[in-house]
Amino acid sequence: MTAKNIKIHIPYGDLSAIGPGKADLLEAIERNGSISGAARRMGMSYKRAWDLVNTMNKSFREPLVATATGGSNGGGAQVTEFGYDVLRRYREIETKANIAVAAELAELITLLFPNSGH
């Protein structure tokens, strides 16, 4: 059994302002140009994706995602410059944390049951 990455969540009150799923959603929004496209790509409902975006936008000083309503251009969404900065910082924290705990995590993993359906 190999060690997995630890999951970092940045708290904001009782919420997670950003975590691995929200970071992945930001990247998917950037690739797809819309929340609905990102949601489809990630296998989640539009409502769930919108709720996650809304939580992120309300948690930080500035929005991480800017949206445009539908119409002739079809609307869409994009990650803001502030959102890119938050995402970059979050990914750096993830990388540094995983490097820092890699040996201890690998040792802890050896104490788990073998992957036999437990």
Residue, then its C-alpha position, 0 to 999 in steps of 0.5 A: m500500500t502506498a501513501k496518498n496525499i493528505k487533504i488540506h482544507i482552509p477553514y472559514g468559520d464552520l465552512s471550508a473556504i477552499g480544499p482539494g475539491k474546490a481547487d479542482l473545481l476552480e481548475a475545471i472552470e478555467r478549462n471549461g469556461s463555465i460552472s456547468g461544464a466544470a460540473r459535468r466534467m467532474g461528475m457533480s450537479y450544477k447546483r453542487a458546483w454553484d454552491l461550492v463556488n458561492t462558498m468560495n466567493k463568500s469566504f474570500r475578500e474578493p471573488l475567486v470566480a466571476t460569472a456572466t449571465g446567459g444570453s446570445n453569448g451563452g454566459g460562462a464563468q472564469v477564474t479571477e486573478f485573485g482566484y488564480d492567486v488563491l489557487r496557486r497559494y493553496r497548491e503550494i501549501e498542499t505540495k509543501a505539506n505533503i513533502a513535509v509529512a511523506a515519511e511519517l505518512a508512509e509509516l502510518i499507512t503500514l499500520l492499516f489493514p491490507n487493502s482486502g475490503h475492510 
